[in-house]
């Protein structure tokens, strides 16, 4: 057998068209969002720093399929292939692993991501030898250690924390958890140079946009949220403001066109640590960088000084997980806030000139037709710039999934039933509230919000540039195409 080369392939593998596996609820979104594979880009950069010959390939962004994967692996015969995983795509992800093994049997396949982190033994068993190991949770250094072991000819991985691997007898061996990265400043900047940043689109964000991850983990306990429970934990770890500004300088120097778009902070909630947020705003102002940025925020930041400071330093929009307009539902999901406080926050943020993108989820335990109507009414009566409504989806590894399974609420029997023709699929039925009703209310809420004549006129008149007009027209076209395709 010809020996594999020293090259490593890190791959955001193909699935259905427009599938976005890098978001928290992997699916083909109603707005056809495509987000860059930022976590894979970090792992790529870590390997590059070790001197490893590595390349990152985003198949969905290029509209490449499994035949392209087969050809790439056949031609490069890599020592290691790293594949991502999500719950809806896992059977296809395993098929991609099998393709890698068929074309290059000596290649080691390492799978990362939320699904394999939640169900590593199951994935290894289902893969029947196509997946050699699974990296659990935060995976940059696990990818590094596994890759270096393979390149050094090691076949024993028990000394690598954060790994589940197949031993010589085909049994799964877990090495134990890897500590979360304490000093995030030690990480290199993401390896964006492997990608075309203009391939990515989100109608909520200015075009083009680049993700910035200024912190990892979330201190809050929302029962349905995937990333803190499965990937990054509940301890909010921060990069220094200086390190973040240096990354922004690097991006703008390398890809100056980003100045026409924006940076988006993918932290679970940028505004939790107010001292660091103020420090960042100060440093960004002193840097002289002319750029726009937006963030994820909690809905209870009643700090006018902070919001003013953010606006002054270039912040445009707050993406806020309101989740519900029903106090009953906020309490049930452990959101730890009040409806009145959320509305006070909206008034305060909009008064200083910040826009708000509201995120809402319908169909969590305790939901009724009345609570869904309360949520829709909340979105309509408040001055939100844009919104997204989603049906609640229980992903393995979350408290919500455990609740749904223990109470016999799951109607999906296979992981691929988490999608319907690539679209997010409701998989939970409650007594008195079917999954079909929840899905219908999600689409109805979006139409009620976006199809108001007053809203459409205001949204268009607020257009700030040709790039802004492009992302609005493209986003609207994507949503309308979804409605037509689904017969809504």
N, C-alpha and C positions, 0 to 999 in steps of 0.2 A: 504493500500500500504506500503510495506517495505521501511523504510527510507534509503536514499542513504548514503553511507559511507562518511567519511571526505576526502577521497582521490581525487586527481585531476589528470586527464590525459591530457597531452599536446601531440597532435598527428599531425605528418606530414602524412596525410591520403593517402590511396591508390588511384591510378588512372591507367593509362595505363603503361605498363612495360617501364622502363628506363625514365619515365617522371621526369624532374628536375624542381620542383616548386620553389626552392630557388634562382634560377638565375633571372636576370633582365627580360629576355624574356623567360618566362616559356614554356618549350617544351621538347620533346625528341630530344636532340641535335644530330648533325651529328656524333660527336665523342663520344656520349653516356656518357657525363659528368654526374657525380652524386656528388652534393655538400651537405655537412652537413647542417642541418637546424639551422644555427647559430642564427637567430633572435629568434626562438623558444627556443633555448638553453639558451639565455639570460633571457627570460621570466621565464623559469624553475628555473634558479639560483636565480632570484628575489624572487620567491615563497619559495624556500628552505630557503633563509635568513629570511623569516617571520615565519619559523617553520612549513610550510604547507607540508603535506605528498603529494608529487607530483612525477610523473614519466613521462619521455619524451620517445616517441616511434616513430621511423622513419620507416614507413611501406615500402616505396620504397626501402630503403637500405636492408631490410630483404626479399624483394619480397613477402610481406604479402598482402592479399587481403581483400575484404570487409567481407568475412566470418570470418576472423581472428579478424577484428574490432568488429563484432557482438559478438563473443565469449568473447573478452576482456572486453567489456562494461558489458555484462551479468554477468560475474564473479566478476568484481570489483564494479559495481554499484556506479560510482563516483559521488561526489557532483557536480563537474564541469568537462566538457570536453572542451578543447580549440582546435579548428580546424583552419588550415591555409586556404587561398583562393587565387586562381589565376583566371584570365579571362577564359583561355581555359578549366579549370577543374571545373568551378563553379557549373554546374549542378550535377556533380559527388560529389562535396564537400557538396552540399545540401543533396544529397542522403545519404552521410555518417552521416550527422547530424540527418537525419530521422532514420537511423539505431540505433544511440545512444538513441534517444527518445523511439523507439520501445522496446529496451532491458532494458531501465531504465528510465521510464517516469518522475521520480522526478529529474533527472539530468538536470542541466542548461548547455546549449550549447552556448559558446562564440566563434564567428568567428573573425579571425584577417587576416591581409594581404592586398595586394594592391587592389584586386577586391572589397572586401567588404568595403574597405576604400573609393573607388570611387562611389560605388552604394549601400549604406547600406539599404536604404528604399526598393529598388527593391529586394535585396537578402532576406530581412526579409519577404517581401510579397510572393516571390516565395517559400520560405521555409515553409509557412503555419503552423507556430508554431514550426517547428523543430529547428530553430535558435532563441535563446532568446535575444541575443544582439550581436552587432558588435563593435569592437574596431577600432577606426579610426586613421590611421597613426601609428606613433611610439607607440608601445603598451605595453611595459613591465609594466609600472605602472598602466595602465588601467586594464590589466590582474590581477595584484595584488589587486587593489581596488575592482574589481568586485568579485573576488574569496573570499576575506575576508568578503565582504557583504553577499555572499551566505552562507558561513560557519557560520556566525553570525545570520543567520535566516532572513536576510532582504529581502524583496520582492520589495523594491523601490530603484531605482538606479539613481534618478535624480541628486544626489549630486556628481556623479562620472564624471569628465570631460573626453572628448574623447570617448563618448559612444553613440550609438543609440540602444535603447532597445524597446521591446514590452511591453506596459502597460497592465493593467488588462482587457482593452477592445480590445486588439489586435492591437492597433494603434502604429505607430512608434513615439518614442520621442527622440529627439536629445538633448544632454546635453551641447553642445558647445565644441569648441576645447580644447585639453589639451596642455599646453605649452610644447615645445620640451625640452628634458633633457639638462640642461645647463652644469652641471658638470658630464661629462661621467665617471670620475674617481670614482664616488660614486657607480657605478654599479659593481656587483660581476662579476667574470670571468664566461664565458659560462659553462653550466653544461655538459661538454663533457663526464663525467663519466657515463652518461646514454646511450652513443653511443659507437660503435666500430669504431674508427677513420680510421681503415683499410678498412672499407666498401666503402670509397669514392675515386673517381678517376676523374682526369682531365688530358688528354694527354699533355696539355700545361705545367702542373706543375709536379715537382718531386714527387715521391711516397715514403711514404705517405705525404700528405700535410694537414696543419691546417690553417683555416682562422683566421686572426687577424683583428678586426675592430678598427682601431686607431683613427677614426674620422667619423662623420656623416654629411650628407648634402653636397651640391656642389654649389659653387657660380656662376656657368655658367648656361646658359639658353638654352641648346639644346632642341629643340621642342619635340623630341621623347623619351627622357630619362625618365623612369618610376619612379625610386626611389626618386630623388629630388622633383618631382612634386606631388607625391602621398604620400610618406612615411616619408621622412626625411628633406625636406625643402632645401632652397638655402643658409642657413647660415652654413658655415663649422665650426662645433664644434669639438674641439680636446681633446683627452685624453693626459695626460702628457706623455712625453717620459719615465719617471721613471715607471709609471704605466704599460705601454706597455712591458717594459723589464721585469718587475716582472711577467707578465702573461706568457711571453716566458720561463722564468725560471721555472715556475710552470708546464707548459706543458712538458718541457724536463725532469723535475724530475719525473713526473707522467707517461709519455709515452716516454721513452728515444729513442725508435725507430724512433721518428720524426726527430732526428738528421740526419738520412739517407735521409730524404726528405727535406721539406722546409715549412716555414711559408709564407702565402700569405696575403698581406694587401688588404682587400676588400674595403677600403676607395674609394670614387669616384675618387679622385685624390690625392695621398699621397704627391706629390711634390709641391702642391700649396703654402703651408706655409714652406718656405725654412728654416726659423729659427728653427722651430720644427723638420724638417727633419734632419738638422745638429745636433741638440741636441740629437735626437734618435741615430744617428750613433755614436756620442761620447759615450753615455751611454752604448750602446751595445758593443763597443770596450772595454770599461773599465770593463764591467761585466765579460769578459773572456769567454762568451758563444761561443761555436763553432757551428754555425748553418747557414743555407742558408735561404734567404728570397727574395721575389719578391713583386712587387707593381703595382697598377694601376697608370698611369702617364699621364699627358697632353703631347701633341706632340710639345710643344714649350718651353721646359725647356732647354734653351741655357745657362746653368750654369755649366761649366766644373768642378769647385771646388766641387759643390754638387754631381755631378755624380761620381767623383773620390772618394769622401768620402763614398758614398753609396756602391760602389764596394769594397772598402777597408774593410767595416764592414760586408760584406757577401752578398750584394745584387747580385742576379743572372740575373733577367729578369725584364723588364718593359713591362707591358701589356698596350698598348696605343690605345686609340680610335681615330685613324686617320679618320675613317668613310668614307672618300671619297678622291680620287685623283684629283677631279675636283674642281677648285676654285669656279665655279658657284654653285656647290652643297654645298660646305663648307659655303658659304655666305647664301644660302637659309636655311640651318639648324641652323644658328647662332652659328657656331663653333668658330668664332672669332680667326681664324688663317689663315696662307697662306701656299700654297703647298710648296713654296721654303723654308719657315721656318721649315716645317715638315721634309723635306729632310736634311736640315742642322742639325736638332736635331738627325736624324738617324745616320748621319756621326759622330757626336760628341759622342753619347752614345756608338756606336760600337767601336769607337777608344779607349775608356777607358775599354773595355772588357765586356760591358753589352749586354745581348741578348734582342731582341725585339719581342714581339708577337703583330702583327698588327690586329686590329679589324676594319672591314669595313661593311657598311650597304648599300644595294642597294634598290632603289625603294621609296625614299622619294619624296615629291612634287618637281617637276621640273626635275626629272630624265629623261634621254633619253638614247637611245642605245649608243650614243656617250659618254655621261658622265660615263656610266657604263664601257665602254672600257677604258676611262681615268683612272678610279679607278683600274681596273685590271692591266693596264700597270704600274701604280705606284707601286703596290704590287710586280710585277715581276722584276722591275728594281732596287729595293732597297734591301739591305742585311737584310731582316727580317728572324728571326729564324723560326717562325711559324705564321700562320694567321688564322683568322676566317672571313667568309663572311656570312652575314645574310640578309634575305629579311626584309624590313622595316615592322613592325607590329604596328598599332596604338592601344594602350591600353587606356581604359577609364581613365580619369583623366589627360591625357596629351594634350598639345596643338595640337599635330599631330592628335589625335583622333577627337578633335573638328573640326579641319580643314577638315578631311576626311568626317565627318558626314555632316557638313554644305555645302560641295560642292558635296554631293551625290556620293562620291567615294567608299563607303563601299559596298562590294558585299556580305559579310557575314550578315546574318539576325539573327543568333543565336550565343551565345557565344561559343558553342562547335564547330562552324565552324572556329574558330581560329587555329584549328589543323586538320590535315588529317591523320588518322591512327596513331595519336600520334606525328606526325612530325609537325614542324612549317609550317603553311599554309599562303600563301599570301592572304590578304582579301581586297586589294585595286586595282581597275583598274583605270588607267589614260587614257585620250584620246590619242591614239597613242602608248600606252605602257601598255600591259596587265599584270595581275598578273602572268600568266603562263610564260611570257618572263622573268620577274624578277627572278622567281624561277629557271628557266633554267640557267640564267646567274650566279646565286649564285653557283650552282653545277659546271658549266663550269670553273668558277674562281678558285675554290678549286682544281679541277683536273689539271688545267694549272700550279698552284703553286706547288702542292705536287708531281706531276708525272714527274717532270723534273729529268732526270738521274743525273745531276750534284747536284741537291738539295738532292736527296735521299742518294747519297754517302756521301756528306758532313754531313748530319744529322746523319747517322749511325756512321761515324768515330769520331763524337764529343761525342759519348756515354761515360759517366763518371763512370758508375758503373752497377752492375747487376740490381739494382732497376731502374736505368735510362733506361736500355735496355728494361726492363719489361714494363714501361709505354709507351715507343715508339712503341713496338710491339703491345701492347694492343690498343693503340690509333689508329694505322694504321688498325688493324683488325676491330675495331669498325666502322671506316669510310668506309672501303671497304664493310662491311656488309650493311651499309646504302645504298651505291650505288647499290648494288645487289638487295636489297629489293625494291628500288625505280625504278629499271630498267634504271639506269643512265649509 
